[in-house]
Structures are given as C-alpha cells and as structure tokens.
Amino acid sequence: MGAGLLAQYAVIAIAVLLSIVFVARKQFPAGVRRLRILCAVPLLREGRAQWLQRVGRWLAPAPKATANGCGGCNNCDP
C-alpha cells in the first residue's frame, strides 16, 4: 500500500468519524450528553493527575438549568 493510498484512507476515516459525531450530536443530544458524563466522571475523581482532571472538565457537558426555582426565563413570573 502506497503512502498516497494510506493518506486517502486516513482522510476518508476522519471524514466519516466527523459525520458520525455531527449526526449523533444533532439526532441524539441526550445520549451524547450521557456519554460525555460517563467519560468525564472517572477523570474528575479525587487523586487523579491534574492533566486528567483538566481533560475531564473539558469533556464534561455544561450543567443543565433546572425547571424549578429561578434558573432561566420560562415566563413563569406572574
């Protein structure tokens, strides 16, 4: 296998992976959120290396606002 053919396969593999990520984020946002949480929690545990905790914080999704109480404007103010 030549270097050119290997480069073509690598570019195609990257394009396929990016499209899978794009479709998953658009079609299954709750599933992607759960997957990100499952991957981030072990990295954020006490005693992990500092760089692992940074990766875990980067990987973790933003916290969701709760519906009860004042967490956003849902026009619930009388």
C-alpha positions, 0 to 999 in steps of 0.5 A: 500500500502506497503512502498516497493510498494510506493518506486517502484512507486516513482522510476518508476515516476522519471524514466519516468519524466527523459525520458520525459525531455531527449526526449523533450530536444533532439526532441524539443530544441526550445520549451524547450528553450521557456519554460525555458524563460517563467519560468525564466522571472517572477523570474528575475523581479525587487523586487523579493527575491534574492533566486528567482532571483538566481533560475531564472538565473539558469533556464534561457537558455544561450543567443543565438549568433546572425547571424549578426555582429561578434558573432561566426565563420560562415566563413563569413570573406572574 
